[in-house]
């Protein structure tokens, strides 16, 4: 059995001297702009242009790589409640990770990153929070495939590209997944409720070519179409322990009628959370600690994340209205 491999996310450069902020809303990346947090996103109403590095690898030519990446982008573009478009700009030479003002996707040999299949980096303008450039490299030390049904022993370009395209759009990692520890280190992914879960399925798997409700809610929140705000609602409230807010608690909204899961985090010292993009209806709410894998996969620093509490369900069903927020709920958790 192959070891579990984690998809990476990194920020290369931040302009204007302001710090990079980690996951600042339930699935979103953000930046500090004039003392307030704004979501990272591409400029609105314009196609996001990207280029493909002109070098292939064993089993995958540069044109085949381009086509698989295009299919991944098309998956996000096809979300009916989101307004985002992509445009292929052509093939380019040189390094994938040059800060040259264009977004390049391609292969790079990084044997030192033995657990990273691919990684997304950003150049952002912290005066506005807009993304200026985003590069994605695929680690060529692994074996890759573009086979329509997947290929044993090789990782699927389209699946991994779909995950990285989510980062490219400004989404952070989701905690909706179940793993188990493996002998010798690492974790194996058993099930996932989001393409944006940070651990990949094993080689040969193509499950992550398709988005799940958590992914759809995230991209629709960052790039909403004209009607999504009026058609969906938000779960809102606070998580506390011993009368103090809990930072980094994972909050999951489960719709028993549709079976869908959408997750978020409490993201300030008061333990406040807001999970947007929910279909109107009645939800079961579960709060759990962030303890399945590395905290750094979700937050830049683990110092402020409180994972010392027991998972619990909110005592009542919560109604999410159309076009608005739920009644604010207060979830009091207890130490482990």
Steps between C-alpha positions, in 0.01 A plus 500: 500500500640836399538773764243777512622814328393850591423776252688816595406866512752781528514877461805633320477876533277747678507862383476815708666342803183358655488145638339204328201363687407129487148362454294804592155373428357154475689401186669822396848644504542862597723796556517789746406824323509819710425307817216292357492156347402459135469182298762432235343502156567585140372833363128468429338476159818406314621154390784359709784445253752219549793350309639147481871418525611332178675200660326167560604196703503125452152398384364857472584737215464876538182508281348213702583685820337816360182312415475337845552835674238659274248232599573573867440872451183428304368305799513814716377724217193278460372568854165669427501714814850641442621756251857418397663446161842379387703563187799301374774741394743257334816303574804661663853396586701565814430431865145444620555708814645820351334817631453634149144631507347199321342190652684186393409136564749221437739240633795552732728237652487530879625175657546692826120535522446128527140530620382781273338417167437861397507849645339837427666835568378859473613851429236728652433869541416547867366846431201338333526128577501423127715218363756626249661167417461138607733217398442128544776241482449124476781300659658302216666258743163320510348301214210671321220401264227655286323168428124544484437229761815557702812284497631273779812634668464849349329809637223655294590845365138615473415401858798677654453797265138535615621532861773748409257700285296551817806657665565698180153653549564588865365198688678352799487141621185328621487267800221284358677167473596191696851356518692233684864499611734271309789295625818692428329841501244688296127448477274316256185669374192287566230741385467865408219754500696758301749517215679756720587246770882519534576128466484332162343168413744227399660478157265396222195662659291755307234587763623858543409596145149583627413779744293440813251736675770640730711604198200649321406706807856631531547617141147642493581703811811657344363545146120513542279523199219756501247280678692279742490743793122517475457124455725375783551574867767506770548307823644736762593493865782456751695212654615543858662297778489606862355834399779581251491486122661205320715578195531231231199284593359312201128563450305265270149562367319180397178511302312175586263545206771518231786330687740785420782618726655849501768591751663810644710625790470737793747769405546762769561527874125505564462163323277649229416298190296555183438219251351650182355351182251267673175398335200615705380234741559335836853398602674289762809682631809321628808667653827308518870568566750531218696186576494285185843567349727803511354825631737679262299361208223739604661783696836669465575451869366239741573717807155660518292197395313337788448126437456406866128433507254220431300487179134574555171569322302818551195420712240609245445494126588832334291658225687672217282759325513593134711808441600559862669373813381257762430603856845523661569183695738462793674165527671433833757220478679322786866398536605149406 
